[in-house]
Amino acid sequence: MKYYITDSKQVLKELKSDKSKGLSWAEAQHRAERFGKNEISIEPPVSPWTILVNQFRDTIVHILLGAILFAILAGEYTDSMIILSILLMNAAIGFFQEWSAQRSIESLRKMAVPEARVLRQGRPATIEAWRLVPGDIILIEAGDKIPADARLLESMHLRVAEDILTGESLPVTKHTQPIDTVSQLGDQANMVFSGTSVVSGHGKAVVTATGMHTELGKIARLVRRDHTDLTPLQVRLQRFGQKLGIVIALICVTVFLLFVIRDYLSHSLTIHSLTEFLFIAISLAVAAVPTALPAVVTIALSVGVKRLLKRKALVRRLASVETLGSCDVICTDKTGTLTENRMSVRYAWSLDGETELEGQGYEPQGAVRNGPANTLLFEAGLVCNHGDVRLEHGQWIAVGDPTEAALVVSAARAGVKDRLEIVDELPFDSSRKRMSVLARRQDGSLTIFTKGAPDRVLECCKMALKGNDTVPLTPKLRQAILKQTEQYADRALRVLGFAFKACGPSLGDTGGIEEKNLVFIGLQAMMDPPRKDVPESVNRTKEAGIRVIMITGDYPATARAVGRMTGIDGKVATGYELEDMDEQGLKGLIEQGTNIFARVAPLHKQRIVDVLLNTQHTVAMIGDGVNDAPALSRASIGVAVGSGTDVAKEAADFILLNDSFTSMASAIEEGRGIYDNIQKSIMLLLSGNLGEVLIIFLAALGGLHLPLTATMLLWINMVTDGAPALAYAVDPYDRNIMKRGPVPVEQNILPGPKVILLMVLGTSGALIALALFALTGGASGNPHHIQYAQTMVFNYVIMYESVLVFAIRREYGAELFSNIWLWASIIISLSFQAVLMYTPLNILFRLTPLALSDILILIACTAGFAAICATYHLWHRWHNRR
């Protein structure tokens, strides 16, 4: 049953309850057994052991575990321990990320109400909230948190803050009348919902849903689908790892077989040579695996985390940092992210003209522009008011209703600060849509002030204030006032009308407040203004090829106006349209350019995100409330604002500490830079490894002796690959990084042009090495000549891989001297090599110390490789221009 559509008497009949008596204790116990506890239940958490095991299911991890085994078999225990340490570090990070994700549902439980006041057998009683059952009659008043979903039976000036469910900060005025049409949560004014707070008034309601059947419980079910998908980088690395594993296995088996066949045909195959060939194949496998890759990814992401924190974005899940680089759609909440989340009076209007007010949020200081303000208009706003503002931790915040707090601030900005003494009051109600107070001035005179919807205030007026005089409120003047009201409403401004009546020292015969024969003063128009930096940031994301979609619980007119002011254009759709629309219909709506969704429910937000994900988009979702949690957990990147609920923060990957959309644009720039740096590292690791593999493979294919021994391969892999690849993590980003489109989801970790570059670099380096090997005696049968040739190739590979570092950076537009850590890593690598060459360690590696002439030959070969790199770079630029 849709309880908000149904008459309250029929609701009571359906729930078999009594308005004046409630349920009996026996019946309540019976229903408790049937419906269960009124609490947000949680699924049994995944065991820590399962979470830990899950960290070792990645293909790259499997390859590295194999590399550890091979390294142990080869006797390289240091290398195996380094790889193992890297794996354990990454596993620890992943473990803590998944463990923290399980706390999302627990945050929902914390929102539960500990106690509730009910009618049981005709008498009020206070019970634990978890004991509530459908049919219970609950008593609610100002300051209470609603303990369950319920249909209102009585409402006396009841106003409820439902922002945790709808995302809108303005309290909802409640009533008991049935609603004729199917409505979203924000429009169900005769219902109250679990977890929301009573701002003012009191009432009585019958519980319609408890526990997981409440709107809060439904959100908890949706949040359970939390973070099951891999990030784009994880998907790409998974594909990359699978292909790399196959290639490495094929190369190693082929090399082993080639050497065996060669010796077999020359009748020189022995057990010793067979063992040596197996050792070479194993060493080649270790050399081919980019062992530094997990560390590179982790460090690049960690550096990004620190940079993001400087830009007011706190990272909760490390793996999601890179996902920002692939983001092509941002779905954002309106209130608090695009806007300031502070109601502020922007205009005051009377028959004397319009006054514009300036100022930030609820700060009482501000400027008044376009002429003097009508003091009586602001005095009316201040006296018809129960709100206030206060300074807390250096920030002005609203106390009570945000609308009334905005009127307090507008009065202060206009110079009106002293409140009059309130003698009597007619509270606001939904039928009159206005409130009136009787106030006493210092001279003892009484004045009636009225505030409310402009048309309802005008109903009580016969005169209007113009200057210091009153004039008849003619039909023409009424029409002008209503027209001004409509103009403000079209600009997403909330408009209130004000009137007064001077009563002298007494009320005469009436003895109370009469809303008759009032004098119309004017209008105050307020709004939650857009943040000043948002339009520029929205435009910046558009330049980066990212679509911005606003999803809000606010009304369409307000959403459209905010979209117009912030640069989010496109069609507008409402939650009502989505209600009867299937996935294909919603997909069509999005493809047709609908960028603003208004009056939506939590499920609608998740559906929008799901459709975008199903059409291969990488989606960032920004939100702050419980209602945003399902979409936050489902999106590729969940982003909660710093002032949001704990539930939203626990479901998110990032937290914007300053709540601003601008921080999101900065975070995307960081994500793209991180992705570039990870890609550079992979390019360096693979091009170097490819060169090493090709040197051995082509030598085996050509029947040559080994240009590099297994020990040399392991040394190269440790010294020349790791440090420079790690230094890439702090490489500066391309200045034009936000002028290009996002990385497509289907694109591999290395796109076609990068693979071609990798092949060119690896192949040319390997061919130069083989030529050097042959020319320095590697083709002879003399052991001394072969050792010398191996030493030359060994040192050349160290030098050529140092050149690789800068050749790859050049493709990303990086300046030569912009990364001091990169230069330091190269110097350290070459220093280690020099120590190895000219100390007794050279005996362990069977190296021949080189003379100056040998070093000059190596420099010439390295220069030749650098020339090939420069030529390819120039050709590539020319080809791109064409």
N, C-alpha and C positions, 0 to 999 in steps of 0.2 A: 504494500500500500504506500502511495505517495502521501504521507501524512500532512504535508503543507497544503495540499489541495483540498483535503477533507475537513469538514466541520469538526470542531473539538469534541462535540458530543458523540459523533460517530467514531472518532479516534478512541475515546474512552470505552465505547462499546466494543470496538475491535480488540482492544487490549484487556478487556474485562477488568476495568478498574473503576474507582469511584473518586470523583474530584474532592469530596469533603472528608473521605475516610482513608483513601489509599488502599493498599493491600493489607491482608492479615499477615502476621508473622509466619503462619503455617504455609500460606500460599506463596509468600516470598521465598521460603525455603524450598518449596516444590519447584518453583521457577528457576531458582539458582542451580538445582540439579539438572534442569533441562537446558538452560542457556549458558551455564558456566560462569566463571568469574568475569567481572567487569574490569578487565585489564588487557593491556597490549601484550599478547603472548609472543614469545620469541622461539625460533627454531633452535634445536640443540646446536651449539657452536661446533665448527669444524675443529678437530683435535689439533694441538700444536704439532704433533708428529706428522699428520696428513699435510698440514701447511708446509712443513719443512721438506717433505718428500716431493711436493709439487714444484719446489724450486729447482729440481734436478731433472725435469722432464723436457727441457728444451733441447733441440737438435744440436745447437752449438755446444751446449754443456756436455752432451754425449760425446761429441768429437773431442772436446778437451779432456774428458775423462779417459778416452782412448789414448790421447797424447800423453797423459800422465803415466799410463801403463807402459807405453812405448819408451818413454824417457827412463823409467825404472829399469826396463829390460836392457836399455842401452847404457845403463850405469850412470846416467845424468840425474843424480838425486836432487841436486840444487835446483835444476830446471823444473823437475816434477813438483818440488815443494812450492816454488813460485806460482806455478799454474794452479795448484791446489789451494793456495792462500787466496788467490783471486776469486776462485769459485766459491769458497766459503764466505768471503766478504760479500759477494753478490747475493748469495743465498740468505745471509743474515738480513740484508736490506729488504729483500723480497718478503721474508718471513714477517718482519715487523710491519711492513705495509699491509699485508693481508690480515694480520691480527688486529690492527687498528680499524680496518674496514668493518669488522664484525660489531662495532659499537654503535652503528647507525640506529638499529632497532632499539637498543638499550636507551638511547636518548629520548626516543618516543615514550618509553615507559616512565621516564623521569617527569614527563608532563602530566602524569596521572594525578588526580586529586585525592589526597589522603582521606578526607571525610566528606560526607554529604548529609544535608538535612532533609528528611523525608516525613511523609505522613504514614504511619502504620497503625491500622485499627483506629483511625480517627484522631490520633495523638501525634504531635511532632516528636521526632526522634533523630538523634545524630548517630550515624553508622559509618563504618569504613566504606569508602567509595566502591571498593571491589565487590561489596555485597549487593550493589544495586542490580535490579532486574527490570526487564521491560514491564511497564504497567505501574511502576513505582511513581508516586507523586512527590516531586522534589520542590523545595522552597529555595528561591535564589534571591540575592540582594547585592547591592553595590560592594565591590571588592572580592566577590566570590569567583572561583574558577568553575566552569560548568563541568559536572562529573560524568555526564553521558549525553548522547543525543536525545532531545526531547521536544515535544510539541507544546507550545505555550497555551495555558488555560486562562491565566490572568497576567496582565502586564500593566504596571503602573510606572510610566515614564522610564521604561526599561531600555537601556542602550548597552550593546555588547560589542566589544572589540574582537573582530574575527580575522585580524590580519594574519595569524598563523596559518589560516586555511585559505584565505582569498588573496592575501598579499597587499590589501588596501588598508591604509592606516586609519581611515575615518570610521568611528563607531557606527553600528547599524541600529537604527531605532526599531524596536520590536513592537508587534501588535498580536492580536489573537485571531484576526479574521482569516478565513480561507483565501488562498491565492488561486486565481482562476486558471492560470496557464502553467505549463511546465517551466520551471525556473532553475537557474543555477544556484549554487550555495549562497552567493552574495545577495540574491534576491529573495531568499526564503525567510522573510521577515517574521514569520510566526514560529520559526524553529530556533532552538539553541543547540550548539554543538560542543561535544566533549573537547576540553582543553582551551576553549575560548574564555574571555574574562568579562565580567560585568562591570561596566564603567559607572553607570548610575541607575537608580530606580530599583524596583523589586518585582517579583512575579512568582507564579506557580506554573509548573509544567509536568506533563506525564512523559516518562521515559519511553522512547520508541526503539532505541538500539543501545546495546552495551558492548564493551570489549572490542573484539576484532570486527564487529558489524557496524561500529560507528564510522564516521567519516575519517577520523584519525586512524582507526584500525585499518580502513581500506588503504590509506597511504602507507601504513606499515607493511602491508602485503606487497605493494608495488616496490617499496624500497628493498625488499628481499632479493630482487633481481640485481643486486649490487655488484658491479665490476666483474662481470664474467667474461667480457671480451678482451682480447689482446689489443695493445696499442698498435698504431700503424708501424712503428719501428719494430716492435716485437714480431709482428706478422712478416715484415720484410726480412728480419734477421732469421726467422724460422725458415722461410723459403730459401734464403741465402745459405743457411747452414745445411739444409737437405741437399742442395745442389753441390755445395762445396765438399760434403762428405763423399758423395758419389765420385766426384772428380779426383779427390785425393786417393781414394781406394783404387781407382783405375790406374792412375799414374804410378803409384807405388808397386802395384802388381806388375804393371808393364815394365818398369825399370828393373825389378827383380828378375823377371823372365828374360829380358834382353841380355843382362849380364850372364845369367845361367846359360842361355843358348850360345852366347859368344864363347865362353870357356869350354862348353861342351863340344862345339865344333872344332875348337883348337886343341881338344883333348887335354885341357889343363884344369878341368873342374875337379875340385877336391872338397872335402868336408869343411876345411878351413875357409876356402873361397866362398862356399855356399853360405857359411855363417857370416862372413864379411858382407856378402850381398844382402842378406836378410837385415843385417845391422844398418846398411846404407838405406834400404827401403824404409825401415822404421825411422831412421833419422830424418829422411826426406818427408815422412808423414808429419813428424814433429815440426819440421821447418815450414811445411806447407800450411799448417794450422795457424791462424792469427791468434796466438795465445794471449796477446795483450788486449784483444778486442773487448772482453767483458770489463776489464779495468778502464779502458778508454771510454766506453759507454758510461760507466758509473761515474768516473771523474768528470766527464763532460756534463753530465746531468747535475752533478753536485755543484760544479762551478755555476751552472745556470741557476740553481736554487739560490745561491748567494746573490747573483745579479738580480734575480726576480725580487728578492726581499728588499733590495735597495729601491726597487720600483713599486713597492707596497703590495707585492703579491707573495703570499706565504704558500709554499708547496707542501702538501700533505702526502702525496704519492709520487715518488721519484720518477717512475716510468712514464708518468703522464706529461712530464715537462716537454719531451720531444714531440708529443702529439700536437702541441700548439703549432708546430711548423707545418703540419698537414691540415690545420683547421681551415675550412672553406665556408662554414656557416656559423654565425653566432646567434643563438636564441637568448634574448635578454629580457629579464623582468623590467618593468618601468620604474616602479616606485623605489627610490633609494639608489638605483644604479644609473639610470638616465636622468632621474630627478634628484632633488636634494632630500626628499622624504621629510620635508618640513613645510607645513602650510604657511603661506606668507601672503599678506594683503598687498597686492600690486597697484590697485587703483581704488580711489574713493571718488564717488560721483554725486553731485547734487545739481540743483537747477542753476547754480553759479558756475558750473563747469567741472572738469575732471582734474584730479590731483594724482600724481604718480609717486609712489613710495619706493624708496630704495633701501637695501640692507640685506644682510646674509642671515638666512634661517630665522631662528628665534632670538637673535641678538637684538636687544631693545634699541640700540643706536642705529640711525639711518637718516637718509636725506629725504626731504619732501620737495618735489619738483612741480613746476607749472602752477605757480600761484599759491596763496595761503590755503591751508586746509580748513574745512568746516569743523570747528572745535566740537560742536554739539553732536556731530555725526560720530566722532571718535569716542566722545563721552558715552554715547548710547551703547557703542560696542563694548566699552569697558565695564559698564554697569550691568548689562544683560549678560552676565558671564560668571561661570564658576571655575574657569580655567586660570592658569597662571604660568609663568616661566621662572626657572631658577638656574643659577650657574652651578654646574657640577663637573668637577675635574677639568675646569677651563673651558667648558662648552655649555652653551645655553640650551636647555631642554624644555619640552612642554610638560606641564603638570595638568593632567586631566585631558579633556577633549582638545585635539590639535587645532580644530577650527576656532575654539574659544581662546586658545593660547595665541593664535595668530591675531585675534582682535586686541588682545592685551598688548602685543608688540606694536601693532599699527597705532594704537593710542599713544604709546610711549614715544614712537618716532614723530608723532604729530605734536608732542609736548604735553599730552594729557596723561597724568600719572596718578592723581589722587582719586580713589574710588569713593562714591557716595555711599551713605548708610542705606542698606536695604531694609525696608519696612515690611514689604509683602511681596509675594511672587506668584505668578501663574506659570507653572512649568510648561516646557515644550511638550506637545504630544503630536502624534502622527496625523490626527484628523485636522487640527488647527494649523499645524506647521508653523507655529510661532510661539514665542514666550514673552511675557511681560513682567516687569518689576516696578514696584513703587519705591522711589528713592527720596531720601530727605537731604536737602542741602544744608550748609552751615547756618544759613539764616532761618532755618526751620521750615522753609517752603517745601512742598511735595511735588514730585514730577513722576509721571508714568513714562517709562521707556519700553518700546516694543521692538523685538528683533525676530526675523523669520524670512520665509520665502517671499520675494518681493510682491507677487500677486496677492498673497494672503495678507500681507501688511497693508497693501493699498485698499483692501476691502474695508479696513477700519478707519481710513483717512477721508477727511473732507477738505483739508487744507494742505498746503505744501510750503516749506520754508525756502525763501529766496532772499539771500542776504540776511538782514536782521528782521525782515518782515515776513508775514504769512500771506499767501495768495490762494484764491480758490483752486481746488484741484479739478480742473476742467477735464472733459474727456480727451481733449487734445494733449494735455499734460500727462494724463495717465498713459496714453498711447506712447508718448515719447519716453516715459520711464520704462515701460515694458519692452520697447524697442531696444533701449540701451542694455536692458537685462539680457535680451536675446543675443546681442552682439558680443557681450562678455561670455555668455554660455558657448557660443560658437568658437571661442578661443580657448575653450577648456577651463574657463574660470568659474569657480563656485561663487554665486552671488547671493548676498543677504541684503534685505531691505530694513530700514530703521525708521521709527516714528516716535513722537513724544506728545505729551499733553501736560501743560503746567496746571497744577491743581490748587495752588495757594497753600495756606497753612493746614488745610483739612480737605477731606474728600466730600464733604457735604453729606447728603442723604444716602449716597450709594453705599458707603461703609466698606468698599472693596475696590479691586481693580476692574475697571470696565474698558474693554478694548473697543471704544467708540469715539467718534469725533476727534481722531488723532491728527497730528500734523506730520506729514511725510517729510523726513530729513534728507535721505539719500541712500546710496548703495555703497557697499564695500565688496570688491571683487578680489578673490584670493585664489591661489593655486599652489601646487607643489611644483616649483619652477625647475626647468632643466638645469643641470650643472653647466657652468659656463664653458668648460673644456670639452663637453661631450660632442657638439657638432663637428669640431675639428677632428676628433678621434674617430667618429663614425665615417667621415670623409676619408680619413687615412686608411681605415680598414677596407673601404670600397676600392681604393687605389691598389690595395694588396690583393684584390680579387676575392674578397670575403663578403659574403652576403649577411646583412644584419636583419634579424626578424625580432620584432617586439611581441612578447606574449604577456598579457596582463589581465588581471581580474577586474580592471576598471572599465568604465563605459566606453563604447566605440568613439563617441565625439571627443572625449578627453584623450583617448589613445591616439586618435588621428591628429589632434592638435599638437600633442607632444612629439609625435613622429615628424610632423611638418617642421617643428622648431629644431629638432635634432638631426634632420637629414635622412630619416628613415621613411622613404616613400614607398608607394605600392598600394595594392588593394587592402581593404579591411574586411575581416570575417569575424564572426562571433562564435562563442561556445554553443549557442543554440543551433547554428548551422552545422557545426561539427557533430552534434548529438546523433543525427540520423544519417550521417555520411560514412560510407565504408572507406577502406584504406585507399582504393583507387580514386574515389572522389576527393579525398584529402590530398592525395598525391597531385591530382590535376589542379586543385586549388593552389597548392604551393608552386607548381610549375607555371601557373598563369600569372605569377608575380604578387601573390598575397604575402605581404611582409608585416602585417599588423593583425594580431589575433587578440580580440577583446572579450571580456566577460567569460573567461575560460575557467574550467575546473582542473584540479590536479591531474586527472586522467587524460584530459585533453592535451595538457602540456607534454605528457609522456607520449601520447599518440603522435603529436607533431614531430617530436624527436625521433621516434621509431621510424616514421615514414622517411625522414631525411637520412637516417642510417641505412635503411633498406635500399635507398637509391644511391648508395656508395658515397655519401657525404661524410666528412669528419666534422662532428658537431660539438661546439662548446655551448653549454647552457649556464646562464648566470641567474641566480636566484637567492632568496634570503629566508623564505618561510618554510614551514612544514609542508605546505602545498607544493613547494618546488622540489622537495626531496626525491620523489620518484623520477622526475625528469633529470635531476642532477646525477643520480646514480646510474641512469640509463645512458646518458650522453657520453660521447667519446671523451669529453673533458667537462667535469662538473666543477663549477666555479661559484662559491658562496661568498656573499659580501660580509665584511667584518662585523657589521651590526646585526647580522641575521641570527636565526635560531641555532641552537646546538645541533638540532636534527639536520638542518641544511649543511652545516659545517662538516658533520660526520659523514654525510653522503657525498661530499665534494672532494675533488682532487686538489683544488686551489682555494685560497681565501684571499679576497681583495681587502686589504687592511683599511683602505680609505673609501671603500664602497664604490669607487668610481669606475665607469666604463673605460676611462682613459688608461687605467692600470691594465685592463684587459688587452688593449691595443699594444701596450709596451710588452706585455707578457708574450704575445704572439711573435713580436720581433725577436725576443730572446729565444723562443722555441725554434724559430727558423735558423737563427745563428747556431744554436746547439746542433740542429740536424746537419747543417753544413760542416761543422767541425767533426762530427762523428763520421760523416761521409768522407771527409779528407783523411781521417785516420784509417778507415777501411781501405781507401785507395792506396795509401802508403803501405799498409801491411800486405795487401794482396799483390801490388806491383812488385814489391821487393821479394815476396815469397814466390811469385810467378817466375821472376828472373832466376832465383836459386833452383827451382824445380826444372826449368828449361835447361839450365846449364848441365845438370846431372842427366836429364832425359835425353838431350841431343848428343851428349858425350857417349851415352850408352848406345844410342841409335847409330852413331858413327863409328863405334868400335874403339873409342878412345879410352885412356885411363881416366880415373876419377879426377875431375878438376878440383873438387872440394871433398874433404873427408867428413865423416859424420860429426866429429867433434867440432870442426869448423862451422858446419851448418848450424849446430846448436848455439855456438858462440855468436854468430851473425844474428840469429833470431833473437837472442837475448840483448845484445848490445845496440844494434842499429835500428831495430823495430820499436821496441818498447818506449824508450825515453822520448824520441821525437813525436811518436803517435800520441803520447800522453800530453806533450806540450801543445799539441793542436787544440786541446780542450780549452785553453785560454786564448786562442787566436781571436783577434778582433773580427767583427762581422763586416760583411760587405755593406757599404753605405747605401746601396740601392736595394737592400734586402726586402723592403716593404713596397717596392715598385714592381715586383714580379708576383706571379700567381702562386697559390699554395701547391705543395707537392701532391699530385694525384694519389689516391689511395692504392690504385692498382699498380703504380710504378714500383719497380724493384728498388732495392737499397742503392743500387748503382744503375742509373739509366744508360741507354745505348751509347751516347757520346762519352760518358765516363768509362765505360767498359772498353771502348776503342782506345782511349787514351791509356788506360791500364795495360792493354795488350801491346801498344806501341812502346811504352816505357819498359815493360818487362822483357819483351822480345829483343829490342835494340840493346838493352843492357846485357842480356844473355849472349847475344851474338858477338858483341865486343869482347866479352869474357872468354868465349871459346876461341876467338881469333888470337887473343893474348896468350891463352894456354898453349895453343899449337905453336905459336911463334917463339915461345920461351922454352921449348923443350918438352912439352907435354906429350907430343906424339912419338917421342923417342922411347926406347926401352930402358934407358939409363935411369936408375932409381934417384940419383942425385939431381938429374935434370928435371925429373917429374916433381920432386919435392920443391925445387926452385919455382917451377911453373905453378904449382899449387899455391905457393906462398904469394906469387904475383896476383893470381886470380882472387885469392882470399882478401888481399888488401884492396884490390880494385873494387870488389863487391862492397866492402865497407865504404869506400869513397863514393861509388856511384849511387848507393842508397842514401848517402848524405845529400847528394844533388837532387835526388827524387823528392826530398822534403820540400824544396823550394819550387821545383817544377810543378808539383801538384797544387801548392798554394797559389801559384800564378793564375791557374784556371779559375780561381775563386775571387780574383781581384785583390788579393791581399798585398800590402806593401812589404818590401823586402825586409825592412828593419823594424817592423811594427810589433814583433813578438820576441822579447829578450830571452824568454824561457826556451824558445825553439833554438836560438843560437847557442845557448848554454848546453842544451842536450846534444847538439852536434859536436861541440868542443869536448864534452865529456866522453862521447862515443869514440872520437878520434884519439883522445888521450888514453883511454883504456886500450885501444889497439896498439898505440905506441909502446905502452908498458908491456903488453904481451909480446911484441916483436923484439924488444931490446932488453929483456930480462931473461933469467933462466926459465921462465914460463914457456919460452918458445920451444924448449925441448919436449914439453908435454904435448904440444900441438904439432911437433915435427916441422918447424918453420925454419927457413933460411933467412938470417938478417939481411936486409936489403941495403944496397949502396945508394948514393945520391942519384946516380944515373938511372937506377931502377925506379926510384921515386919520381924522377922526371918523366919516365915512360908512363907510370901510373897516372900522373897529372895530365899527360897528353891524352890518354885513353878516356879519363874522366871528362876532360874538356870536350872531346869528341862526342861523348854522350850528352853533355850539356848543350852542345850545338844542335844535336838531333831534337832535343826537347824544345829549344827556342824555335827551330824551324817548324815543328809541328804546331806550336802555339800560334805562330804568325799565320800559318796556313788555315788553322781553325778559325781565327778571327776573320780572315779574308772570306772564308767559306760562309760564315755566319752573316757577314755584311751582304754578300750576294744573295 
